[in-house]
Amino acid sequence: MDAPVVALVLLSAVLHASWNALAKAGGDPVLRLALVAGGASLCALPLLAFVDAPAPASLPFLLGSVLVHQAYYASLARAYREGDLSVVYPLARGAAPLLVAATGWLVAGEALDATGVVAMLVVCAGILLLTSREELRCCGGRPALYALLTAAAIACYGSLDGLGARRSGDVAG
């Protein structure tokens, strides 16, 4: 991978973890998540002038993704109300790739090769190991439950986005 691509991926990871930390930092997570989503929308708005409109075939997937994102934000806000960032974030982000791979296989008939499966399992295991069993048992397991619901929403909107992008014929649109 080229150095600029690696740099962008790492920057993306830092920004993603940062907005999650801001959402958990204090106050109402729903308000903080709304501010993050609103800010991202304002940043993306000028880019609409440079892309084609979504193809009609992709619109059901776009609508589905928008609806699932609402469930994502609701479950993430609840997870951050119930538990620590150190539990919620690794569990939601560590379980999501497993669910995406399963969804891709079940819904789109896609399968990872052996190398892809091993790589995904190693990365997910590494992320999930950041959360201890004691932390998972906190609060009757509610933070873990909401984190897993968040992971399911991530897998769902990720799958919808991928299927919609294929139907659109133009990923940017």
Disulfide bonds with the S-S distance in Angstrom:
none
